[in-house]
Amino acid sequence: MSIYVKSVEIFEFPKLSITFNTDEKKIFDVSPYLDKGIFTELQNQDYFKQVKATNGTIEWPNGQDFCPDTLYIKGR
């Protein structure tokens, strides 16, 4: 069975609460990525809050996203 994201909510900047198709909830910390490439835009908290669960993963309006496996493995 493959893992995918059912929903995402802001936990506390820059952490996300993610619910997976297994009904597990994990907290994913985005801070290690905030100074890397396209993810620097996520430093803006108003932009960060625009995250959505789409097509089994999470993404922001300008195309930043994370693989569902990464979210699951790195989530706590």
PDB file with SEQRES, HELIX, SHEET and CRYST1 records, atoms N, CA, C and O in Angstrom:
SEQRES   1 A   76  MET SER ILE TYR VAL LYS SER VAL GLU ILE PHE GLU PHE          
SEQRES   2 A   76  PRO LYS LEU SER ILE THR PHE ASN THR ASP GLU LYS LYS          
SEQRES   3 A   76  ILE PHE ASP VAL SER PRO TYR LEU ASP LYS GLY ILE PHE          
SEQRES   4 A   76  THR GLU LEU GLN ASN GLN ASP TYR PHE LYS GLN VAL LYS          
SEQRES   5 A   76  ALA THR ASN GLY THR ILE GLU TRP PRO ASN GLY GLN ASP          
SEQRES   6 A   76  PHE CYS PRO ASP THR LEU TYR ILE LYS GLY ARG                  
HELIX    1 AA1 SER A   31  TYR A   33  5                                   3    
HELIX    2 AA2 GLY A   37  GLN A   43  5                                   7    
HELIX    3 AA3 GLN A   45  PHE A   48  1                                   4    
HELIX    4 AA4 PRO A   68  LYS A   74  1                                   7    
SHEET    1 AA1 3 VAL A   5  GLU A  12  0                                        
SHEET    2 AA1 3 LYS A  15  PHE A  20 -1                                        
SHEET    3 AA1 3 LYS A  25  ASP A  29 -1                                        
SHEET    1 AA2 2 LYS A  52  THR A  54  0                                        
SHEET    2 AA2 2 THR A  57  GLU A  59 -1                                        
CRYST1    1.000    1.000    1.000  90.00  90.00  90.00 P 1           1          
ATOM      1  N   MET A   1       0.850  -1.186   0.000  1.00  0.00           N  
ATOM      2  CA  MET A   1       0.000   0.000   0.000  1.00  0.00           C  
ATOM      3  C   MET A   1       0.888   1.239   0.000  1.00  0.00           C  
ATOM      4  O   MET A   1       1.858   1.322   0.754  1.00  0.00           O  
ATOM      5  N   SER A   2       0.551   2.183  -0.840  1.00  0.00           N  
ATOM      6  CA  SER A   2       1.348   3.409  -0.871  1.00  0.00           C  
ATOM      7  C   SER A   2       0.762   4.438   0.102  1.00  0.00           C  
ATOM      8  O   SER A   2      -0.442   4.483   0.352  1.00  0.00           O  
ATOM      9  N   ILE A   3       1.652   5.243   0.625  1.00  0.00           N  
ATOM     10  CA  ILE A   3       1.288   6.291   1.580  1.00  0.00           C  
ATOM     11  C   ILE A   3       0.928   7.556   0.805  1.00  0.00           C  
ATOM     12  O   ILE A   3       1.627   7.937  -0.134  1.00  0.00           O  
ATOM     13  N   TYR A   4      -0.161   8.199   1.204  1.00  0.00           N  
ATOM     14  CA  TYR A   4      -0.470   9.504   0.637  1.00  0.00           C  
ATOM     15  C   TYR A   4      -1.139  10.383   1.692  1.00  0.00           C  
ATOM     16  O   TYR A   4      -1.648   9.896   2.702  1.00  0.00           O  
ATOM     17  N   VAL A   5      -1.126  11.681   1.432  1.00  0.00           N  
ATOM     18  CA  VAL A   5      -1.645  12.680   2.362  1.00  0.00           C  
ATOM     19  C   VAL A   5      -3.145  12.855   2.152  1.00  0.00           C  
ATOM     20  O   VAL A   5      -3.608  13.046   1.028  1.00  0.00           O  
ATOM     21  N   LYS A   6      -3.896  12.786   3.249  1.00  0.00           N  
ATOM     22  CA  LYS A   6      -5.334  13.067   3.198  1.00  0.00           C  
ATOM     23  C   LYS A   6      -5.609  14.537   3.518  1.00  0.00           C  
ATOM     24  O   LYS A   6      -6.449  15.169   2.878  1.00  0.00           O  
ATOM     25  N   SER A   7      -4.896  15.081   4.515  1.00  0.00           N  
ATOM     26  CA  SER A   7      -5.124  16.477   4.889  1.00  0.00           C  
ATOM     27  C   SER A   7      -3.882  17.063   5.553  1.00  0.00           C  
ATOM     28  O   SER A   7      -3.009  16.348   6.044  1.00  0.00           O  
ATOM     29  N   VAL A   8      -3.842  18.400   5.547  1.00  0.00           N  
ATOM     30  CA  VAL A   8      -2.724  19.120   6.164  1.00  0.00           C  
ATOM     31  C   VAL A   8      -3.267  20.350   6.880  1.00  0.00           C  
ATOM     32  O   VAL A   8      -4.197  21.005   6.407  1.00  0.00           O  
ATOM     33  N   GLU A   9      -2.672  20.648   8.021  1.00  0.00           N  
ATOM     34  CA  GLU A   9      -3.004  21.847   8.783  1.00  0.00           C  
ATOM     35  C   GLU A   9      -1.706  22.444   9.306  1.00  0.00           C  
ATOM     36  O   GLU A   9      -0.704  21.747   9.471  1.00  0.00           O  
ATOM     37  N   ILE A  10      -1.743  23.748   9.561  1.00  0.00           N  
ATOM     38  CA  ILE A  10      -0.588  24.388  10.184  1.00  0.00           C  
ATOM     39  C   ILE A  10      -0.565  23.946  11.643  1.00  0.00           C  
ATOM     40  O   ILE A  10      -1.573  24.054  12.340  1.00  0.00           O  
ATOM     41  N   PHE A  11       0.571  23.454  12.102  1.00  0.00           N  
ATOM     42  CA  PHE A  11       0.723  23.086  13.508  1.00  0.00           C  
ATOM     43  C   PHE A  11       1.197  24.328  14.271  1.00  0.00           C  
ATOM     44  O   PHE A  11       0.471  24.888  15.092  1.00  0.00           O  
ATOM     45  N   GLU A  12       2.405  24.731  13.985  1.00  0.00           N  
ATOM     46  CA  GLU A  12       2.961  26.015  14.425  1.00  0.00           C  
ATOM     47  C   GLU A  12       4.125  26.274  13.489  1.00  0.00           C  
ATOM     48  O   GLU A  12       4.940  25.386  13.242  1.00  0.00           O  
ATOM     49  N   PHE A  13       4.203  27.466  12.978  1.00  0.00           N  
ATOM     50  CA  PHE A  13       5.224  27.780  11.968  1.00  0.00           C  
ATOM     51  C   PHE A  13       6.595  27.384  12.488  1.00  0.00           C  
ATOM     52  O   PHE A  13       6.948  27.735  13.613  1.00  0.00           O  
ATOM     53  N   PRO A  14       7.378  26.658  11.691  1.00  0.00           N  
ATOM     54  CA  PRO A  14       7.131  26.129  10.348  1.00  0.00           C  
ATOM     55  C   PRO A  14       6.829  24.625  10.345  1.00  0.00           C  
ATOM     56  O   PRO A  14       7.423  23.868   9.577  1.00  0.00           O  
ATOM     57  N   LYS A  15       5.919  24.213  11.194  1.00  0.00           N  
ATOM     58  CA  LYS A  15       5.564  22.793  11.271  1.00  0.00           C  
ATOM     59  C   LYS A  15       4.140  22.571  10.776  1.00  0.00           C  
ATOM     60  O   LYS A  15       3.258  23.414  10.939  1.00  0.00           O  
ATOM     61  N   LEU A  16       3.950  21.402  10.163  1.00  0.00           N  
ATOM     62  CA  LEU A  16       2.645  21.028   9.620  1.00  0.00           C  
ATOM     63  C   LEU A  16       2.154  19.753  10.292  1.00  0.00           C  
ATOM     64  O   LEU A  16       2.942  18.855  10.587  1.00  0.00           O  
ATOM     65  N   SER A  17       0.860  19.678  10.528  1.00  0.00           N  
ATOM     66  CA  SER A  17       0.221  18.464  11.005  1.00  0.00           C  
ATOM     67  C   SER A  17      -0.396  17.782   9.786  1.00  0.00           C  
ATOM     68  O   SER A  17      -1.262  18.345   9.116  1.00  0.00           O  
ATOM     69  N   ILE A  18       0.057  16.578   9.514  1.00  0.00           N  
ATOM     70  CA  ILE A  18      -0.351  15.874   8.295  1.00  0.00           C  
ATOM     71  C   ILE A  18      -1.066  14.581   8.657  1.00  0.00           C  
ATOM     72  O   ILE A  18      -0.575  13.799   9.471  1.00  0.00           O  
ATOM     73  N   THR A  19      -2.229  14.359   8.048  1.00  0.00           N  
ATOM     74  CA  THR A  19      -2.963  13.108   8.217  1.00  0.00           C  
ATOM     75  C   THR A  19      -2.801  12.301   6.934  1.00  0.00           C  
ATOM     76  O   THR A  19      -3.044  12.793   5.832  1.00  0.00           O  
ATOM     77  N   PHE A  20      -2.386  11.052   7.107  1.00  0.00           N  
ATOM     78  CA  PHE A  20      -2.139  10.159   5.974  1.00  0.00           C  
ATOM     79  C   PHE A  20      -3.320   9.205   5.763  1.00  0.00           C  
ATOM     80  O   PHE A  20      -4.211   9.102   6.607  1.00  0.00           O  
ATOM     81  N   ASN A  21      -3.308   8.522   4.642  1.00  0.00           N  
ATOM     82  CA  ASN A  21      -4.369   7.573   4.315  1.00  0.00           C  
ATOM     83  C   ASN A  21      -4.439   6.413   5.301  1.00  0.00           C  
ATOM     84  O   ASN A  21      -5.433   5.687   5.323  1.00  0.00           O  
ATOM     85  N   THR A  22      -3.415   6.227   6.110  1.00  0.00           N  
ATOM     86  CA  THR A  22      -3.404   5.190   7.147  1.00  0.00           C  
ATOM     87  C   THR A  22      -4.087   5.688   8.421  1.00  0.00           C  
ATOM     88  O   THR A  22      -4.174   4.961   9.412  1.00  0.00           O  
ATOM     89  N   ASP A  23      -4.575   6.942   8.388  1.00  0.00           N  
ATOM     90  CA  ASP A  23      -5.168   7.652   9.528  1.00  0.00           C  
ATOM     91  C   ASP A  23      -4.146   8.010  10.598  1.00  0.00           C  
ATOM     92  O   ASP A  23      -4.518   8.425  11.695  1.00  0.00           O  
ATOM     93  N   GLU A  24      -2.850   7.851  10.287  1.00  0.00           N  
ATOM     94  CA  GLU A  24      -1.798   8.324  11.189  1.00  0.00           C  
ATOM     95  C   GLU A  24      -1.646   9.827  10.997  1.00  0.00           C  
ATOM     96  O   GLU A  24      -1.781  10.344   9.888  1.00  0.00           O  
ATOM     97  N   LYS A  25      -1.363  10.516  12.099  1.00  0.00           N  
ATOM     98  CA  LYS A  25      -1.065  11.950  12.052  1.00  0.00           C  
ATOM     99  C   LYS A  25       0.385  12.131  12.440  1.00  0.00           C  
ATOM    100  O   LYS A  25       0.857  11.539  13.412  1.00  0.00           O  
ATOM    101  N   LYS A  26       1.092  12.950  11.678  1.00  0.00           N  
ATOM    102  CA  LYS A  26       2.491  13.228  11.987  1.00  0.00           C  
ATOM    103  C   LYS A  26       2.738  14.727  11.863  1.00  0.00           C  
ATOM    104  O   LYS A  26       2.060  15.428  11.112  1.00  0.00           O  
ATOM    105  N   ILE A  27       3.723  15.197  12.618  1.00  0.00           N  
ATOM    106  CA  ILE A  27       4.162  16.589  12.529  1.00  0.00           C  
ATOM    107  C   ILE A  27       5.409  16.612  11.655  1.00  0.00           C  
ATOM    108  O   ILE A  27       6.388  15.919  11.932  1.00  0.00           O  
ATOM    109  N   PHE A  28       5.362  17.414  10.601  1.00  0.00           N  
ATOM    110  CA  PHE A  28       6.497  17.555   9.686  1.00  0.00           C  
ATOM    111  C   PHE A  28       7.080  18.950   9.853  1.00  0.00           C  
ATOM    112  O   PHE A  28       6.384  19.951   9.684  1.00  0.00           O  
ATOM    113  N   ASP A  29       8.368  19.005  10.188  1.00  0.00           N  
ATOM    114  CA  ASP A  29       9.070  20.266  10.392  1.00  0.00           C  
ATOM    115  C   ASP A  29       9.715  20.699   9.077  1.00  0.00           C  
ATOM    116  O   ASP A  29      10.598  20.019   8.554  1.00  0.00           O  
ATOM    117  N   VAL A  30       9.269  21.829   8.555  1.00  0.00           N  
ATOM    118  CA  VAL A  30       9.763  22.331   7.270  1.00  0.00           C  
ATOM    119  C   VAL A  30      11.059  23.136   7.440  1.00  0.00           C  
ATOM    120  O   VAL A  30      11.730  23.427   6.449  1.00  0.00           O  
ATOM    121  N   SER A  31      11.419  23.499   8.665  1.00  0.00           N  
ATOM    122  CA  SER A  31      12.555  24.411   8.891  1.00  0.00           C  
ATOM    123  C   SER A  31      13.873  23.984   8.229  1.00  0.00           C  
ATOM    124  O   SER A  31      14.607  24.865   7.781  1.00  0.00           O  
ATOM    125  N   PRO A  32      14.222  22.694   8.139  1.00  0.00           N  
ATOM    126  CA  PRO A  32      15.488  22.348   7.476  1.00  0.00           C  
ATOM    127  C   PRO A  32      15.534  22.708   5.979  1.00  0.00           C  
ATOM    128  O   PRO A  32      16.609  22.722   5.381  1.00  0.00           O  
ATOM    129  N   TYR A  33      14.387  22.995   5.387  1.00  0.00           N  
ATOM    130  CA  TYR A  33      14.305  23.253   3.950  1.00  0.00           C  
ATOM    131  C   TYR A  33      14.164  24.746   3.611  1.00  0.00           C  
ATOM    132  O   TYR A  33      14.280  25.134   2.448  1.00  0.00           O  
ATOM    133  N   LEU A  34      13.915  25.573   4.625  1.00  0.00           N  
ATOM    134  CA  LEU A  34      13.557  26.973   4.382  1.00  0.00           C  
ATOM    135  C   LEU A  34      14.649  27.818   3.722  1.00  0.00           C  
ATOM    136  O   LEU A  34      14.355  28.879   3.172  1.00  0.00           O  
ATOM    137  N   ASP A  35      15.896  27.365   3.769  1.00  0.00           N  
ATOM    138  CA  ASP A  35      16.969  28.145   3.145  1.00  0.00           C  
ATOM    139  C   ASP A  35      17.476  27.489   1.858  1.00  0.00           C  
ATOM    140  O   ASP A  35      18.581  27.777   1.398  1.00  0.00           O  
ATOM    141  N   LYS A  36      16.660  26.610   1.285  1.00  0.00           N  
ATOM    142  CA  LYS A  36      17.077  25.859   0.094  1.00  0.00           C  
ATOM    143  C   LYS A  36      16.192  26.180  -1.115  1.00  0.00           C  
ATOM    144  O   LYS A  36      14.984  25.942  -1.091  1.00  0.00           O  
ATOM    145  N   GLY A  37      16.800  26.715  -2.157  1.00  0.00           N  
ATOM    146  CA  GLY A  37      16.147  26.889  -3.463  1.00  0.00           C  
ATOM    147  C   GLY A  37      14.754  27.472  -3.416  1.00  0.00           C  
ATOM    148  O   GLY A  37      14.518  28.523  -2.821  1.00  0.00           O  
ATOM    149  N   ILE A  38      13.828  26.764  -4.062  1.00  0.00           N  
ATOM    150  CA  ILE A  38      12.452  27.273  -4.165  1.00  0.00           C  
ATOM    151  C   ILE A  38      11.736  27.330  -2.816  1.00  0.00           C  
ATOM    152  O   ILE A  38      10.712  28.001  -2.689  1.00  0.00           O  
ATOM    153  N   PHE A  39      12.263  26.634  -1.813  1.00  0.00           N  
ATOM    154  CA  PHE A  39      11.609  26.619  -0.504  1.00  0.00           C  
ATOM    155  C   PHE A  39      11.833  27.898   0.304  1.00  0.00           C  
ATOM    156  O   PHE A  39      11.171  28.099   1.322  1.00  0.00           O  
ATOM    157  N   THR A  40      12.749  28.767  -0.127  1.00  0.00           N  
ATOM    158  CA  THR A  40      12.989  30.005   0.625  1.00  0.00           C  
ATOM    159  C   THR A  40      11.725  30.856   0.710  1.00  0.00           C  
ATOM    160  O   THR A  40      11.549  31.602   1.673  1.00  0.00           O  
ATOM    161  N   GLU A  41      10.850  30.753  -0.277  1.00  0.00           N  
ATOM    162  CA  GLU A  41       9.598  31.509  -0.271  1.00  0.00           C  
ATOM    163  C   GLU A  41       8.706  31.116   0.918  1.00  0.00           C  
ATOM    164  O   GLU A  41       7.846  31.891   1.339  1.00  0.00           O  
ATOM    165  N   LEU A  42       8.918  29.915   1.451  1.00  0.00           N  
ATOM    166  CA  LEU A  42       8.120  29.438   2.579  1.00  0.00           C  
ATOM    167  C   LEU A  42       8.480  30.143   3.886  1.00  0.00           C  
ATOM    168  O   LEU A  42       7.792  29.966   4.892  1.00  0.00           O  
ATOM    169  N   GLN A  43       9.541  30.934   3.883  1.00  0.00           N  
ATOM    170  CA  GLN A  43       9.906  31.721   5.067  1.00  0.00           C  
ATOM    171  C   GLN A  43       8.846  32.778   5.367  1.00  0.00           C  
ATOM    172  O   GLN A  43       8.710  33.215   6.510  1.00  0.00           O  
ATOM    173  N   ASN A  44       8.098  33.187   4.350  1.00  0.00           N  
ATOM    174  CA  ASN A  44       7.004  34.139   4.525  1.00  0.00           C  
ATOM    175  C   ASN A  44       5.824  33.378   5.138  1.00  0.00           C  
ATOM    176  O   ASN A  44       5.246  32.498   4.501  1.00  0.00           O  
ATOM    177  N   GLN A  45       5.471  33.727   6.385  1.00  0.00           N  
ATOM    178  CA  GLN A  45       4.446  32.967   7.099  1.00  0.00           C  
ATOM    179  C   GLN A  45       3.079  33.034   6.422  1.00  0.00           C  
ATOM    180  O   GLN A  45       2.334  32.054   6.444  1.00  0.00           O  
ATOM    181  N   ASP A  46       2.743  34.168   5.825  1.00  0.00           N  
ATOM    182  CA  ASP A  46       1.460  34.266   5.123  1.00  0.00           C  
ATOM    183  C   ASP A  46       1.425  33.316   3.929  1.00  0.00           C  
ATOM    184  O   ASP A  46       0.404  32.683   3.662  1.00  0.00           O  
ATOM    185  N   TYR A  47       2.531  33.221   3.222  1.00  0.00           N  
ATOM    186  CA  TYR A  47       2.615  32.287   2.099  1.00  0.00           C  
ATOM    187  C   TYR A  47       2.602  30.842   2.605  1.00  0.00           C  
ATOM    188  O   TYR A  47       1.926  29.986   2.034  1.00  0.00           O  
ATOM    189  N   PHE A  48       3.347  30.577   3.670  1.00  0.00           N  
ATOM    190  CA  PHE A  48       3.428  29.234   4.252  1.00  0.00           C  
ATOM    191  C   PHE A  48       2.031  28.692   4.568  1.00  0.00           C  
ATOM    192  O   PHE A  48       1.753  27.509   4.372  1.00  0.00           O  
ATOM    193  N   LYS A  49       1.161  29.575   5.057  1.00  0.00           N  
ATOM    194  CA  LYS A  49      -0.202  29.185   5.457  1.00  0.00           C  
ATOM    195  C   LYS A  49      -1.082  28.790   4.277  1.00  0.00           C  
ATOM    196  O   LYS A  49      -2.190  28.292   4.478  1.00  0.00           O  
ATOM    197  N   GLN A  50      -0.615  29.001   3.062  1.00  0.00           N  
ATOM    198  CA  GLN A  50      -1.405  28.656   1.869  1.00  0.00           C  
ATOM    199  C   GLN A  50      -1.232  27.196   1.441  1.00  0.00           C  
ATOM    200  O   GLN A  50      -1.701  26.807   0.372  1.00  0.00           O  
ATOM    201  N   VAL A  51      -0.572  26.397   2.259  1.00  0.00           N  
ATOM    202  CA  VAL A  51      -0.359  24.976   1.945  1.00  0.00           C  
ATOM    203  C   VAL A  51      -1.697  24.265   1.795  1.00  0.00           C  
ATOM    204  O   VAL A  51      -2.660  24.561   2.501  1.00  0.00           O  
ATOM    205  N   LYS A  52      -1.735  23.316   0.857  1.00  0.00           N  
ATOM    206  CA  LYS A  52      -2.942  22.525   0.621  1.00  0.00           C  
ATOM    207  C   LYS A  52      -2.543  21.070   0.367  1.00  0.00           C  
ATOM    208  O   LYS A  52      -1.457  20.784  -0.139  1.00  0.00           O  
ATOM    209  N   ALA A  53      -3.443  20.166   0.729  1.00  0.00           N  
ATOM    210  CA  ALA A  53      -3.268  18.761   0.370  1.00  0.00           C  
ATOM    211  C   ALA A  53      -3.823  18.584  -1.041  1.00  0.00           C  
ATOM    212  O   ALA A  53      -4.998  18.853  -1.290  1.00  0.00           O  
ATOM    213  N   THR A  54      -2.973  18.131  -1.961  1.00  0.00           N  
ATOM    214  CA  THR A  54      -3.355  17.985  -3.365  1.00  0.00           C  
ATOM    215  C   THR A  54      -2.712  16.729  -3.948  1.00  0.00           C  
ATOM    216  O   THR A  54      -1.516  16.500  -3.768  1.00  0.00           O  
ATOM    217  N   ASN A  55      -3.488  15.936  -4.630  1.00  0.00           N  
ATOM    218  CA  ASN A  55      -2.971  14.749  -5.325  1.00  0.00           C  
ATOM    219  C   ASN A  55      -2.108  13.850  -4.439  1.00  0.00           C  
ATOM    220  O   ASN A  55      -1.102  13.307  -4.896  1.00  0.00           O  
ATOM    221  N   GLY A  56      -2.496  13.694  -3.181  1.00  0.00           N  
ATOM    222  CA  GLY A  56      -1.796  12.778  -2.280  1.00  0.00           C  
ATOM    223  C   GLY A  56      -0.573  13.336  -1.606  1.00  0.00           C  
ATOM    224  O   GLY A  56       0.128  12.611  -0.899  1.00  0.00           O  
ATOM    225  N   THR A  57      -0.296  14.620  -1.808  1.00  0.00           N  
ATOM    226  CA  THR A  57       0.849  15.247  -1.150  1.00  0.00           C  
ATOM    227  C   THR A  57       0.425  16.644  -0.697  1.00  0.00           C  
ATOM    228  O   THR A  57      -0.765  16.956  -0.665  1.00  0.00           O  
ATOM    229  N   ILE A  58       1.405  17.485  -0.347  1.00  0.00           N  
ATOM    230  CA  ILE A  58       1.109  18.871   0.000  1.00  0.00           C  
ATOM    231  C   ILE A  58       1.814  19.777  -0.992  1.00  0.00           C  
ATOM    232  O   ILE A  58       2.863  19.430  -1.535  1.00  0.00           O  
ATOM    233  N   GLU A  59       1.222  20.951  -1.221  1.00  0.00           N  
ATOM    234  CA  GLU A  59       1.891  21.902  -2.103  1.00  0.00           C  
ATOM    235  C   GLU A  59       1.425  23.316  -1.812  1.00  0.00           C  
ATOM    236  O   GLU A  59       0.395  23.546  -1.179  1.00  0.00           O  
ATOM    237  N   TRP A  60       2.221  24.251  -2.297  1.00  0.00           N  
ATOM    238  CA  TRP A  60       1.941  25.671  -2.184  1.00  0.00           C  
ATOM    239  C   TRP A  60       1.657  26.230  -3.572  1.00  0.00           C  
ATOM    240  O   TRP A  60       1.958  25.578  -4.572  1.00  0.00           O  
ATOM    241  N   PRO A  61       1.075  27.439  -3.650  1.00  0.00           N  
ATOM    242  CA  PRO A  61       0.657  27.996  -4.947  1.00  0.00           C  
ATOM    243  C   PRO A  61       1.745  28.071  -6.021  1.00  0.00           C  
ATOM    244  O   PRO A  61       1.441  27.931  -7.206  1.00  0.00           O  
ATOM    245  N   ASN A  62       3.000  28.287  -5.634  1.00  0.00           N  
ATOM    246  CA  ASN A  62       4.059  28.428  -6.637  1.00  0.00           C  
ATOM    247  C   ASN A  62       4.793  27.117  -6.929  1.00  0.00           C  
ATOM    248  O   ASN A  62       5.878  27.122  -7.511  1.00  0.00           O  
ATOM    249  N   GLY A  63       4.194  26.000  -6.519  1.00  0.00           N  
ATOM    250  CA  GLY A  63       4.717  24.699  -6.921  1.00  0.00           C  
ATOM    251  C   GLY A  63       5.629  23.993  -5.932  1.00  0.00           C  
ATOM    252  O   GLY A  63       6.066  22.875  -6.208  1.00  0.00           O  
ATOM    253  N   GLN A  64       5.931  24.598  -4.796  1.00  0.00           N  
ATOM    254  CA  GLN A  64       6.735  23.879  -3.815  1.00  0.00           C  
ATOM    255  C   GLN A  64       5.921  22.697  -3.305  1.00  0.00           C  
ATOM    256  O   GLN A  64       4.730  22.829  -3.022  1.00  0.00           O  
ATOM    257  N   ASP A  65       6.576  21.537  -3.191  1.00  0.00           N  
ATOM    258  CA  ASP A  65       5.890  20.357  -2.677  1.00  0.00           C  
ATOM    259  C   ASP A  65       6.891  19.391  -2.061  1.00  0.00           C  
ATOM    260  O   ASP A  65       8.104  19.550  -2.195  1.00  0.00           O  
ATOM    261  N   PHE A  66       6.356  18.398  -1.391  1.00  0.00           N  
ATOM    262  CA  PHE A  66       7.174  17.351  -0.792  1.00  0.00           C  
ATOM    263  C   PHE A  66       6.577  16.005  -1.177  1.00  0.00           C  
ATOM    264  O   PHE A  66       5.359  15.862  -1.283  1.00  0.00           O  
ATOM    265  N   CYS A  67       7.436  15.032  -1.383  1.00  0.00           N  
ATOM    266  CA  CYS A  67       7.016  13.664  -1.665  1.00  0.00           C  
ATOM    267  C   CYS A  67       6.290  13.113  -0.424  1.00  0.00           C  
ATOM    268  O   CYS A  67       6.755  13.328   0.695  1.00  0.00           O  
ATOM    269  N   PRO A  68       5.171  12.414  -0.600  1.00  0.00           N  
ATOM    270  CA  PRO A  68       4.466  11.850   0.554  1.00  0.00           C  
ATOM    271  C   PRO A  68       5.352  10.931   1.402  1.00  0.00           C  
ATOM    272  O   PRO A  68       5.210  10.892   2.624  1.00  0.00           O  
ATOM    273  N   ASP A  69       6.260  10.196   0.763  1.00  0.00           N  
ATOM    274  CA  ASP A  69       7.168   9.320   1.514  1.00  0.00           C  
ATOM    275  C   ASP A  69       8.076  10.133   2.434  1.00  0.00           C  
ATOM    276  O   ASP A  69       8.324   9.739   3.573  1.00  0.00           O  
ATOM    277  N   THR A  70       8.569  11.261   1.942  1.00  0.00           N  
ATOM    278  CA  THR A  70       9.413  12.139   2.766  1.00  0.00           C  
ATOM    279  C   THR A  70       8.626  12.651   3.960  1.00  0.00           C  
ATOM    280  O   THR A  70       9.123  12.636   5.086  1.00  0.00           O  
ATOM    281  N   LEU A  71       7.403  13.104   3.723  1.00  0.00           N  
ATOM    282  CA  LEU A  71       6.563  13.606   4.806  1.00  0.00           C  
ATOM    283  C   LEU A  71       6.326  12.541   5.855  1.00  0.00           C  
ATOM    284  O   LEU A  71       6.332  12.831   7.052  1.00  0.00           O  
ATOM    285  N   TYR A  72       6.118  11.309   5.416  1.00  0.00           N  
ATOM    286  CA  TYR A  72       5.831  10.202   6.323  1.00  0.00           C  
ATOM    287  C   TYR A  72       7.083   9.785   7.096  1.00  0.00           C  
ATOM    288  O   TYR A  72       7.037   9.622   8.315  1.00  0.00           O  
ATOM    289  N   ILE A  73       8.186   9.614   6.394  1.00  0.00           N  
ATOM    290  CA  ILE A  73       9.424   9.138   7.025  1.00  0.00           C  
ATOM    291  C   ILE A  73      10.011  10.175   7.979  1.00  0.00           C  
ATOM    292  O   ILE A  73      10.458   9.835   9.074  1.00  0.00           O  
ATOM    293  N   LYS A  74      10.007  11.443   7.559  1.00  0.00           N  
ATOM    294  CA  LYS A  74      10.605  12.513   8.372  1.00  0.00           C  
ATOM    295  C   LYS A  74       9.636  13.064   9.415  1.00  0.00           C  
ATOM    296  O   LYS A  74      10.052  13.780  10.326  1.00  0.00           O  
ATOM    297  N   GLY A  75       8.351  12.739   9.290  1.00  0.00           N  
ATOM    298  CA  GLY A  75       7.358  13.206  10.256  1.00  0.00           C  
ATOM    299  C   GLY A  75       7.530  12.515  11.600  1.00  0.00           C  
ATOM    300  O   GLY A  75       8.030  11.392  11.675  1.00  0.00           O  
ATOM    301  N   ARG A  76       7.116  13.189  12.643  1.00  0.00           N  
ATOM    302  CA  ARG A  76       7.230  12.635  14.004  1.00  0.00           C  
ATOM    303  C   ARG A  76       5.862  12.534  14.639  1.00  0.00           C  
ATOM    304  O   ARG A  76       5.744  12.092  15.783  1.00  0.00           O  
TER     305      ARG A  76                                                      
END                                                                             
